[in-house]
Amino acid sequence: MEQKSKTIRSELFDYIHHNDIVLSHFAETSGINAGTLSKIINGVIPVSVRVLDVITAAMKLEPGALYNNYINECKNETTSDWRRWKPLIIRCAELNKLDCLDQVVVIVTDNLAYSPMLFEVAEHLDNEGYKDAALVMYRRIAESERYQHAERLATCQYRIFKYSLTDNQARNLECAALFEPYIKRLGETEQLDALKDLINLLMSLHKWDKAKYLAEEMERIATNLYEHKHKKPQKNQQSSKPAKPLFGYILYSNLILGTIAEEKNDFENALRYVTRYEDQAWIIETDEIAIATKSQFAEWAKANRYLYRLMSGEVSVLHEYVAYIGSNEDEILRALFKIVKAAQLYKINIDEILHRFEQVIFNQIIENGHVGGYTAEIIDDGLANFLADVATYYIQKDEFSVGINFILESLAISARINNTACMVRNICMFEKIRHTIDETSEHRYSSIMMKYERGI
């Protein structure tokens, strides 16, 4: 505590004095002019962050070791302004000194005139990859905003939402509830990306009705913007652009609506939505990004047309579907999610299919990452349920030794993402066949449950 209250010049003076260093020698070592050093020690001029970093290195201290002292000095100076705070904020981010960064932002947000400049720096740090530092700033800016309708507040809440997501489903649901009220306060183009991110999360949480409402809202906004863009062009119009082509959000909304219809066993509507993102004749853009986007949706349309036919009971399409996904790696895992459900519904033997793609399944259990255009949240949730479905498939065939392995893999993922419903399902299956389980499987089951209870 005593060290924090000391000034930069007193730290520098003590270092020179205790080490019997001549000022001119320290000036030569550090590369700072001796006259400048003298003025700093005598309090004639303030220290810039750049000079402070040089002094810190010359004193053989860790980078940023004197930032707490610097913050206290700046805080107590009546003349301290943004020209001193901004470089310090950026350096704190670069050095990952988040505690110091938070101190600075708390001080600076007391002056609301600095809010726009703080926001600009937060966006800069975000773009440069300093996500943790940007998150600290977004949270403080959001807390300080007094005008609740401000677009800046909504943007901060959007960034907070994105960077607060984890693999814990219960926590993610809380994040979604906190963010949703701010979506309509964003600019329309940024609303599209925010809606996409929120929809993906809600889909992973099986909140189908809410996801449907937001997908329809995405389609409405994207359609209005697309029509405005091509029917009412304005020269030199400056506006923000969404992350993807505008028409892509229209196609994506229909992809989502089709998926939701399928989840509700409404295969007639699911196929109707496939037609809507399969039909791309109305799209005007012809650049490379547009071509790639249209191609991706065409592939999804082809895959989903097979899928919805299979799930509606057209079992004869299964082999054709499997042949198709075999040459489309990004579609394999999601297709397997549904094939195993179809196998249970229509009593299909899929041993050969599971064997053919067992390495894909094993790799996904290990990697827990993105697959094609699907988010990690959707894949993790789908994988947990899929493995439980495979376990059910084998248990119904009395192949308990195979089934238990899938139960345990599903249980481990369900515990990690806090998917309570899937955990209960696996526990019930485990107890049902417990009499067949060996000591190794018992031990792994106990280990998973103990880690879950401890929150590990």
Secondary structure, 3 states (H helix, E strand, C coil): CHHHHCCHHHHHHHHHHHCCCCHHHHHHHHCCCHHHHHHHHCCCCCCCHHHHHHHHHHCCCCCCCCHHHHHHHHHHCCCCCHHHHHHHHHHHHHCCCHHHHHHHHHHHCCCHHHHHHHHHHHHHHHHCCCHHHHHHHHHHHHHHCCCCCCHHHHHHHHHHHHHHCCCCHHHHHHHHHHHHHHHHHCCHHHHHHHHHHHHHHHHHCCCHHHHHHHHHHHHHHHHHHHHHHHHCCCCCCCCCCCCCCHHHHHHHHHHHHHHHHHHCCCHHHHHHHHHHHHCCCCCCCCCHHHHHHHHHHHHHHHHHHHHHHHHCCCHHHHHHHHHHHHCCHHHHHHHHHHHHHHHHHHCCCCHHHHHHCHHHHHHHHHHCCCECCECHHHHHHHHHHHHHHHHHHHHHCCCHHHHHHHHHHHHHHHHHHCCHHHHHHHHHHHHHCHHHCCHHHHHHHHHHHHHHHHCC
